[in-house]
Amino acid sequence: MGGERPPPISTGGGADGGGAFAFISKGWREVRDTASADLRQMRARADRELEHLLTSASALAGPPLPPVAAGAPIAEVEFVRKRIQPKIMELRRQYSSMVHEGGWPPKAGASLRVDLSGITAIRNAIVAEGRLVRWKGHTGDERRKEWEVVSMIRSGLKEFERRSLSSDVLGGFRGRGEFVEKFKLSLKSLNKESHESKEVLPLDLTEILAYLVRQSGPFLDQLGIRRDLCDKIAETLYSKRNGRLMYYSHSADRSLIGNESMIDELDLRIARVLESTGHHTEESFWKDPAKYKSSDNRRHVAIVTTASLPWMTGTAINPLFRAAYLARSTKQKVTLVVPWLCKSDQELVYPNNMTFSSPEEQENYIRNWLHERLGFEANFKISFYPGKFSKERRSIIPAGDTSQFISSSEADIAILEEPEHLNWYHHGKRWTDKFKHVIGVVHTNYLEYIKREKNGAFQAFLVKHINNWVTRAYCHKVLRLSAATQDLPRSVICNVHGVNPKFLKVGEKVAADRECGQQTFSKGAYFLGKMVWAKGYRELIDLLSKHKSDLEGFDIDVYGNGEDSQAVHTAARKMNLRINFFKGRDHADCSLHGYKVFINPSVSDVLCTATAEALAMGKFVICADHPSNEFFKSFPNCLTYKTSEEFVARVKEAMASEPSPLTPEQRYSLSWEAATERFMEYSELDKVLNNRNGYYGQDGKRSKMRKIPLLPKLSDVVDGGLAFAHHCLTGNEILRLATGAIPGTRDYDKQQCMDLNLLPPQVQHPVYGW
C-alpha cells in the first residue's frame, strides 16, 4: 500500500470532520477491503481508534473553532496535499506493516513501539503554516479556515484515552500510556509555539549594538564619521541578529512596518521590547514638560535673527520678509525678534550715522521700509533683545538669554536665523525645551571667512565642530541655503529666500519697454556689496588685473561701504584698474536700473541676495561656478565661469548681447511667495501647523515610532547632555573671553536695561549668600 497513489482530497464538509481530512476515512476503507476476513473486524476497530487519534491533534491547541463550510479554500487543500498527506501516508504504511507482520493486536505485556517522527513532522508543518498565516495578515474568518487543518484534530484525543481503557484491542499492552503521552507532548509543543508567536523575544547583543550605533550617529558625526556610514553599520549589525522572526500581536503594528527600511524595523523592535517590560515615559530626561498651549486655535511662530534694519544685510532683510509672508496665513501669529544696539554701536553699524533713541522709533522705521516694498499690510509683532557689536567678528552678538524675550505663552515654534551665530555664547534656556519645534536657517559661510584670518585653518576646525555642537543641541531641523555651507546635523539644502517685490516690478517694466522697442539698458557693468575683502573684492581685483589687456576699454562701477574701503581703493589705484567707486546704496535705487550686467565674483557667499535681485530686474549676472550659485544656474541670464579665461569670455558675451526676458515661472521662483512655499515644505512647518498633536522627528520626517510612546529617546538624552555641557561652559566668563566673546555679554548691561525697560539681571536672577 505504501506505493499506491494517494486518494483525492475532498473539499466537502461533514459531521465527522469533513473538509481537508475526508481522505483519511476513505483510505482506511481501502485497507479494510483488502485485509483478510478473519482480521476484518479487529482491524476495523483498530482503524477507528487510530482515526480518532489522528483527528484529535488540536485537543491542547486552544478553544475549538467552527467547522469549515463546504467549499474550503484552495490554500487549505494545497497545504494538506503537500504537507500533511505524505505524513499520514507514512503512518498508514507503518500500521499496515504491523498488521501483515502479525504485530497487531499486541500481546499482553508487550510494549507498543510507534515511530512518532511522522506526527512531529505534521506538527512542524502546521506550526509553519500558522506563522505564515500570521504574516499574511488574513482576517479572522480567513484565519479560521486556514487553521481548520489544525482544528480538525481536536475532539478525539480524550475520547481515544477513554475508549482505550476499555478496548479489547489496546487493553492488552502497557505501552498504551507511553504512546498517548508522547502524542500529547507533541501537541503541547505545537500549542506552545503557536502562542510564542505573540510573545516578544528579548534583545540580543547585535540588536542592542545596532540601536546604540544608530542613536549615536549625530555624536559620531562630530568625530568625523559620516551619518550614512553609521546607518550602514547599524543595518549590518541588525541583519546579523540570531535569525529571529519578529511577530506582532496587533495589525496596527504590522502596518507600521509596511515596506519601511530595516532601521524603522529596529525602532519598532526596541519599542515592542520596552512595551513588554512595562516601561513607559512621556518626556525625555532633559525636557521641561511645561509647553506652549494655544488658546485661540492659532499657532505662534517666533523668528529670531542676528541683524536689523537699517543695516542692509541679508540677515536683516530676509527674516523681515519671511515674517511678513508667514503672517499672511491665518494659521499662525508671527513675532520677529531683532537685536537692539546702544547708540555707540548703532553709529558703527547703521549707514549714514543713523541712530534711534528707542526701540519704538526703530520699529517704525522697519515697518515703513517694509510697507514701501510690499503690496499688502504685514500683520506681525516686532520685539527686541539686547545685543552688542563685535568689531573683530563684524557681527552682532546677543547679550543675555535671547529666549527669555519670547514669553512662555508664545513659545510654540521658533525659527533661528543663523542658529550657530545665535548660540555660540548662548547661556540661557534651551530652545528645544522652551519651543515645540525649532528650525534653523543657515545664512553665512563662516568657515570661509575664518580661513582668511590669521591661523585660519585651526580656527575653522574649531568653529566647524562648535557649529555642529550648538545646532544639534538647539535645533530640530536645519535649512542650508546652499551647499556652500558646512554640513550640519539634521540639515537639508534649499533656497528659502525670495527677492523684494520691487525688483520683480522693475523686471516687468524692463520686459514691457523692450516689447515697445524702447532702450532698456543704458549702462554697462557694476558690482554692489559691503566693501570687505571677503565679499568678492579680492577676487574682482585679481581677475581685472590679470586680464587688463584682454578687457581693454572695459569699465566697472562698484557700490559699497565697509571696513576695507580704503584698502580696496588703494589696491585698485595701485594696479591702475578701470574701477569707479561709489558709496553704497539700496539695490532698488533708480540709479542702478540702467545697468545691463551685474558681476559678482564672490565665493564666500551662501546665497547672494544681490544676484537674485539682479536676475529679477532682467539683467545679466556673471558669477563663479560655485555651490552658492547653484540655484541661479537654471536662469538663462546667469553666466557662470570656472577659470579666469572663461570670466573674460562671459564679460564679452554679456556686453555684446541683450538678456532674455524672464518667463512667468522664472519670475515666480524668485518671489517670496515661492520661497515661503519652499520653506514650509522643507522645514515641514506645514505639517507641524496642521498636526497639532503630531511629533516630528529629528530627521524632519513624521516619526511612525512616536505612535508607540515607549521608544527610548537616546538621541534626546545625548542632545540634552550636549546642551547642558554648553550651558556650563558658556557660564564661565574666562572661557567666553578665551573663545572671542565680547566682555559682559553673558548678561545685558545697565544701558540696555534702560533702553528696553528691563529689570537688572541681578534682580531677575538673584544670588544669595556670600
Buried (B, 14 or more C-beta within 10 A) or exposed (E): BEEEEEBEBBBEBBEEBBBBBBBBBEBBEEBEEEBEEEBEEBBBBBBBBBBBBBBBBBBBBBEEBEBBEEEBBEBBBEBBBEBBBBBBBBBBBEBBEBBEEEBBBBEEEEEBEBEBEBBBBBBBBBBEBBBEBBEEEBEEEBBBBBBBBBBBBBBBBEBBBEBBEEBEBBEBBEBBEBBBEEBBEBBEBBBEBBEEBEEBBEBEEBBEBBBEBBBBBBBBBBEEBEBEEBBEBBBEBBEBBEEEEBBBEEEEBBEBBEEEEBBBBBBBBBBBBBBEEEEEEEEBEBBEEEBBEEEEEEBBBBBBBBBBBBBBBBBBBBBBBBBBBBBBBEEBBBBBBBBBBBEEBBEEBBEEEBBBEEBEEBBEBBBEBBEEBBEEEBEBBBBBBBBBBBEEBBBBBBBBBBBBBBEEEBBBBBBBBBBBBBBBBBBBBBBBBBBBBBBBBBBBBBBBBBBEEEEBEEBBEEBBBBBBBBBBBBBBBBBBBBEBBBBBBBBBBBBBBBBBBBBBBBBBBBBEBBEEEEEBBEBBBBBBBBBBBBBBBBBBBBBBBBBBEBBEEBEBBBBBBBEBBEBBBEBBEEBEBEBEBBEBBBBBEEEBBBBBBBBBBBBBBBBBBBBBBBBBBBBBBBBBEBBBBBBBEEBEBBBBBEEBEBBBEBBEEBBEEEBEBBEEEBBBBBBBEBBBBBBBEBBBBBBBBEEEEEBBBBEBEBBBBBBBEBBBBBBBBBBBBBBEEBBEEBEEEEEBEEBBBBEEBBBBBEEBBEBBEBEEBEEEEEEEEE
